[in-house]
Each structure stands twice: as structure tokens, then as C-alpha cells.
């Protein structure tokens, strides 16, 4: 899913992994948790960054390990968050909080 087919959300997530967690996400969709690429501390950091960058609230009571196995699973977690609509729409429109301004 790397390249043109990757969504803006997935690209932002890949940036979190690379910049914050210092983890290179495998392009083959290998399990991030099951293969030991991220641990419990990294999951806490990941959740903090997701809530901050995508302006969503993650429901911790409903989280499952499989929610973090792939970028696609994490993206689905963001999209299904009840608070995700404004941030997800803005991200999909091609800008993020780090961009200068949203498109008109």
C-alpha cells in the first residue's frame, strides 16, 4: 500500500512510526504487534500521537490487539472513532495540522 495508493491517513501514520517511534513499517502488512515491532510503551506513544494529530478520542475500553497489527487496521480505528469526522475529512482532503492552512 506504499506510494500513490496509500491514503493520507496511512501516510500520516507511517510518519508517526518513522519520526516518533523510530520503527519502519513493513510494506508486506506484517503484524506490528505480533512481530514485536511495537511494544506496550510504543502503543501508548502511538495512541497519544493519533489523538493529537487526528483530533480523535480513542475508546480504550474497546481496543483490541488486532487494531494495531497493520496501518490499515490503525486507519480503520481512526475512521471509526466517533470524534474523527472533522479531522479525517481534513486529512483526506490533503492537509494535516502541520500544513499551513486547510484548503478553502
C-alpha positions in Angstrom: 0.0 0.0 0.0 3.0 2.2 -0.2 3.0 5.0 -2.7 0.1 6.5 -4.7 -2.5 4.0 -3.4 -1.7 4.9 0.3 -4.3 7.2 1.9 -3.3 10.5 3.6 -4.2 8.9 6.9 -1.9 6.0 6.3 0.9 8.4 5.2 0.5 10.3 8.4 0.5 7.1 10.4 3.7 6.0 8.6 5.2 9.3 9.6 4.4 8.7 13.3 6.1 5.3 13.1 9.1 6.7 11.4 9.6 10.0 13.2 8.2 9.3 16.7 8.5 5.6 17.3 11.6 5.0 15.1 10.0 2.0 13.5 10.0 1.2 9.8 6.6 -0.2 8.9 6.9 -3.3 6.7 5.3 -2.9 3.3 4.1 -6.6 3.3 1.5 -5.9 6.0 3.3 -7.9 8.6 1.9 -7.7 12.1 3.3 -4.7 14.0 2.5 -6.1 17.5 2.7 -9.9 16.8 6.1 -9.5 15.2 7.4 -7.4 18.1 7.9 -4.2 16.1 6.0 -2.2 18.7 5.7 -2.8 22.4 3.3 -1.6 25.1 5.2 1.7 25.5 5.2 2.3 21.8 1.4 1.7 21.8 0.9 4.4 24.4 3.0 6.8 22.3 1.2 5.8 19.2 -2.2 6.4 20.8 -1.1 9.8 22.1 0.1 10.9 18.6 -3.1 9.6 16.9 -5.3 11.5 19.3 -3.1 14.6 18.8 -2.6 14.6 15.0 -6.1 13.3 14.0 -8.0 15.1 16.8 -9.8 11.9 17.8 -10.6 10.3 21.1 -9.7 6.6 21.2 -12.1 4.4 23.2 -9.6 2.5 25.3 -12.2 0.0 26.6 -12.9 -1.2 23.0 -9.3 -1.6 21.9 -8.0 -5.0 20.7 -4.5 -6.1 19.8 -5.6 -6.6 16.2 -6.5 -2.8 16.0 -2.7 -2.2 15.8 -1.4 -5.1 13.6 -1.3 -3.1 10.3 -1.5 0.5 9.1 -4.9 -0.4 7.6 -6.2 -1.6 11.0 -5.0 1.6 12.7 -6.5 3.7 10.0 -9.9 1.9 10.5 -9.6 2.6 14.2 -9.2 6.3 13.4 -12.1 6.4 10.9 -14.5 4.5 13.2 -13.8 6.9 16.1 -17.0 8.8 16.9 -14.9 12.0 17.1 -13.0 11.5 13.9 -15.1 13.2 11.3 -13.7 16.7 11.1 -10.0 15.7 11.3 -10.4 12.7 9.0 -12.1 14.8 6.4 -9.4 17.4 6.6 -6.7 14.8 6.3 -8.3 13.1 3.4 -8.7 16.5 1.7 -4.9 16.7 1.6 -3.8 18.7 4.6 -3.0 18.0 8.2 -2.5 20.0 11.3 1.2 20.6 10.3 0.1 22.1 7.0 -0.1 25.9 6.8 -3.9 26.1 6.3 -6.8 24.0 5.2 -7.9 24.2 1.6 -10.8 26.7 1.1 
